[in-house]
């Protein structure tokens, strides 16, 4: 059984420039089940990469 983890509150002022690196890190471990990115500075430009993250990590059940 694969262990899952959740980071509940991380305030990092993430921007579109950070999304690729964030997604690569999450994909490499694939143990994160919930990722909440509200209160950061991403725009609609980040959406395609975040969709790919959800597809690449089937254990990820929540992305806000």
C-alpha positions, 0 to 999 in steps of 0.5 A: 500500500502506497503512503500518501501525504498532505501539506496543509498550508504553505504560503510561498507566493508561487508564480507561473515561473515556479509551476514546472519545478513544483510539478516535477517535484510532486511527480517525482515522489507521487505521494502527495494526495492534495495540493492547494495552491490558492493565495498564490500568484499563478495565472491561467497559463499554469493550468495545462501543467497542473492538469498534466500533474493530475494525469501523471500522479493518479494518487493526487485526488485534490488540486485547488 
